Each structure stands twice: as structure tokens, then as C-alpha cells.
Amino acid sequence: MDWSYVIINAIVLACIYGTLAIGVSITWSSLGLINMSFGFIFSFAGYGAWLVAQHISHNGVVILASGILTGALGGVIVCALAFIPLHDKPNFTIRGMIATLAISLFGTQALLWYFGPRVKNIPPVFGYGSIKVFGSTMTYDKVGAVLTSILMLTAVLLWMKSSRRGLEIRAMMQNPHAASIVGIGVRRTGFYVMAITGGLAGLASVLLSQTYYLQAFGGITPMIKGLSVALCGGLGSVTGVVIAAVILGINEAMTSRFWGGQYVLITQFGLIILILLIRPRGIAGILDKAREA
């Protein structure tokens, strides 16, 4: 068995799904919102990048940037429709989850109506070719996916640590009630959070769509995997998400290699159940009891 091939695929999957999962985790820990519309944002961003590739430019940087910006726009739309009207209402967690799920269902149907059922392909963002890594061939799209994900996540985390808006988001993550008392605007911060996490979903969409394909309901499986990684790592913990992304990435790569891709979700959820039985809050969960009140 070619272990280097499995390890490379695991790293690529961990980077892409970890990008989605960190967005899920940041949204929950700062806004108390379990965003079920990531599947719609994923597809929305992919179609935005596809339109740019078809009508404006085939340049990889332009396509990647268009996907990130379209994803950020999708996040802002979801924030305006689901978070802003509901964040101060009773049972916001349940209401927000239902609202974002409704937006996802409506949005994917709208994408299906407008773009049709035929799958579409985004041209390779990083060009054609391959390099040898540990004796295995690694195509440019995989190399680019790993490097771009790492750079994007590093930039987001550095921005959250050093900028004023980033510090406001971190304050919301630690204690939303205290943050609002000292004058941090919940609604304004909500737009920043949803734009950033939407941009992360847009990045993941372009990175996956250039390898596979793009369709209206194509974001459902990545959303499920992103939520799975976030739950497994512990909602609110970036470190836990990274660890969980690596574990589930290895699981998916090995399952695909030994048994086939049709068994990936089965083994993935089995592994998640096992981890949550051992650690109910996830690998490094920091669920705030105030969120559950």
C-alpha cells in the first residue's frame, strides 16, 4: 500500500474541510449560531467563481478571489436574513438553526432554477502539472489547496489577534454578554463574522470544485463534513478543529483507499460517535454554558 498517497490525500482533505469547520466553529462561539446555510453559501460562491471564469478571466487568482468574495457576500445575506432579526429573540439557537436551514433549502432551489441541473467545472486555479512528494505524485491543485488553505486561515487568525474588529470577535467568543456591556455592537460584529466565515466557505468551494464539479446541491456534503469536523473538534476550539480535521481526513483517505468512497460517511460518523462518547464536548470543546441558557 502507498502510504504516502494516503497521507497526502488526508492532508488535502483536512485543509479543505478544516477551513469549513473553523468557519462553523467561529460562527457558533462568537454569535451562538449554528449556521446550516453553509451548503448554500458553498454552492453560491462556487457559481460566482464559475461566472467570473466564464465571462471575465481564467486567471487563477481572480477566480479564487471571486469565490472568496462571493462567499463573503453570501454570509452577509444570511446574516441579514437570519441573525439580525433573531439574535435577541428567545430560543435564538433553535430559531437561528431553523432559519439558516430554510435559507439553505430556498437558496439551493433558486440556484438549481437559475443554473440548471447540469454540473459545471471551474478551470484549474493553480494550472496543470504535478510534483513528487515523498515518492508520490502530487498535482498542482492539491499543492495549491494545501498552501492556500493554510495561508488563508493564518491570515484570518492573525487578523483576529491584531485588529480592532478581530479583537471584538474574540471578545464575543469569550463572553458575548460582557462584550455587549462594554459597547461591542452585536449586529456589526455579526456581519464581520458572517462575511469572514462565508469567505472561508467560498475558498473551500473553489478548491473542491476545481477538482470535482459544481452543482446546486453540491454544498450539502461539504457542509455535513464541516459540521462533523467542528463537532468532533469541539465547537469554539480552533485547535480542536485542526486536530479533528486531520483525524477525519486520514479516515476518509484510508476508507476511500481500502473500501471505496461510498463508505466514507459511514466510517466518518462512526468515528465521530466514538469520539463524542469519550469526550462529549469534542476533542477540545469549550462550550459555554451561557450559550445553552
N, C-alpha and C positions, 0 to 999 in steps of 0.2 A: 504494500500500500504506500502511495506517495503522501507522506505526512506533511511535507512542505506545501502541497496543493491544498490540503485541508486547512492548514494554519493560515495560509494566505486568504482563502475564501472566508474563513472565520473573522479575520481582521477586517476585511472589507465590509462584511455584513454588520459587524459590531460598530463600525464607524457610522454607517448609514442609519441603522436602527437606533443607535445611541443618540444620534442627532435629533431624531424624532422624540425619543424618550426624555431627553433633557428638556425639550420644549414642553412636554406634558408635565414634567416634574416642576418646572419653574412656574407654569400657569397655576398648578394646584397650590404650591407653597406660598405664592405671593397673593393670589386672588381668591383662593378657595374654590376654584372652578375646575371640574373635570371636563375638559374640552373634548366632546365627542364629535366635533366637526373637523378634526384633523384630516379625516379621509377626504372630505370635500376640499379643504384648503390644499391638500396634496395634489389632487387632480386639477383644481383651478390653476395652481401655479404651473403644473406641467403643460396645460393648454396655453397659458400665457407665454411660456418659453417656446412652445411649438409655433405659435403665431409669429413671434419675433423671428424664429429661424426660417419660416416660410416667406415672410414679407419684408423683413428688414435686413438681417445679416446672419451669416453662418458662422461668424466669429464665436469661438467658444466662450470667451469672457463675456461677450454681450448676451449670449444665451443663458449663461449661468446667472448673470446679474438680473436678467429679466425674470427668471424663475424665482429668485430670492425676493425681488420687489413685488411680483405678483402675489407670492405667498404672504408677504407683509400686508399687502392690500386686503387679501382675504381675511387675515387675522383682525384687521381694523374693522372690517364689515361685521365679522362675528361679534366683536366687542360691542359695537354699536347696537346690534340687534339682540344680543343675549346677556352680556354682562351689565351694561349701563342701566337698562330698565329693571334688572332683577337683583342687583348686588345688595341692596338694602332691604330686600323683602324676606319674610320668614321662610325657612327651609330653602335658602338660596342654593345649597349644594345640589339638592334633588331637582329644583326648578331649572338651575343652570344646565345640569346634565341633560334634562329632557329638551330644553330649548336648543342646545347645541346639536343634539341628535336630530331634532326636527330640521334645523338649518342644513345639516349634512344630507338628509334624505331629499329635501327640496332642491338643494343646490346640485347634487349629483344628477337628479332627474332633469334639471334645467340644462346641465352640461350635455347630457345624453340627447336632449331635444335639439340643442343648437349644433353640436358637433357630429351627432350621429353615432351609431354603434361600432363603426369600423375603427380598428385600432390605428394609432398613429405612432410614428417614430421620431424621436428627437435625434438629429445628427450627432455623431460623437463630439463631445465638447473638447476632449483632450487629444483629438486626432487618432490616427491609426498607427499601429506598431506595438511592440512588446519588448520587455527586457527580462533578463534572467535574474531571479531572486531565489537564493538557496537551491539552485538547480532546477527550479520550476519556472515556467513562462508566466509572466505577469503582464497583461495587456495595459495599455496606457489608460484606459478608462478605469481600471481598478487602482492603479497607482494614483491617478488624479482624484478618485473618490476618497481614498485614504488621506492624502495630503490636504485636500480642500476641506474635508470634514474637520480635521484636526486644527487647521488654521482658523476656520470659521468659529469653532467652539472656543478656541483660545482667545480670539478677538472679543467674543461676546463676554466671556468670563472676566477678561481684563477690563473691559468697559464697565461691567457691573461693579468691579472693585475700585475703579479710579474716578469715574464720572459722577456728577451730582445725581443724574437720573438713575444711574446704576445703583448708587447708594440708597436711593429711595426705594428701589425694587427690593434690595436686600433687607431694608428695614421692614418692608411689608412681609417678606418671607419669615423674618424672625418673630415679629409681633404686629399683626395688622391693626389691632386696636390702639396700641401705643403709637404706631406710625400716624394714624389718623388724628390722634390727640395733638401731636406736635406739628400738625399742619401739612402733612403729606397728602396730596389730593388723590383719593382712591380712583376716581374716574380717569384723571390724567395718567396716573401710573398704569391703569388698566390698558389704556391704548398703547403705551410703550411696551408693556409685557406681551400683548397680543400681536403687535407688529413684529417684535423680535422672534417670538416663537413661531409665528406664521412664516417669517423668513427662513427659519431653520427647516420647517416643513417643505418650503419651496426648494431649498437646497437639496434635501433628500429626494424630492420628486425628480429633479433634473438628473441627479446622479443615478437613480434607479431606471428612469425612463430611457436614458441613452443606451442602457444595456438590454432592457426588456422591451416594453411597449407602453403606450399611454392610452387609457380609455376612461370613460366617465366614472366607472365603479372601481377603477384600478387602485384607488387610495384606501380601500377598506382593509385589505390585508396588511399593508404597511402600518395603518392606524392601530390595528389589533396588535401587531408586533411591538409597536412603540409603546402602547399602553401596557403590554405584558412586561416589557423591559423595565418601565417605570415602576410598576407594582412590585416586580421581583427585586429591584434595587432598593425600593423604599421611596415613597412619594416625598419629595422635598430634599432628597440627598443626591447631589451631583456625583459624589464619589460612588455611592451605591449603584447609580445608574450605569456608570462606566464599568464597574465590576460585573453587573448583570448583563450588560451588552456583550461583554467578552464571553461570558458563560453561555449565553443563548446563541451567540454567533458560532461558537465551537459546536454546540449541539446541532444547529441547523446544518453546518458544513458536514459534520460526520453522519447525520441522518441521511442527507442527500447522497452522500458517497456510498453508504452501506445499503440503505433500503429504498431510497428514491424520494423525490421531493414531495410526493403525496402524503408522506408520513411526518412531515416536518411539524405541522401544527399539533399533531397528536403527541409527539415526544416533547415538544416545547411546553405545552400546557401541563403535561405530566411532571416535567421538571419544575415548573412554576408552583404547582400544587405541593410538591415535596419541599421546596424552599420555604413556602409560606406556612407549612405545617411546623417546620423547625423554627422559623423566625416570622411570626405573623405580621410584623411591620416591615418585612423585607430585609434585605441584606444589611442595609444601613439606614433604616427608616427613622425619620424624625417627625412622625405625625404629631401635630399639635392638638392637644385635647380641646383647645379653644375652637378649633375648626369643627369639631363634632358637636359642639354645644348649640 
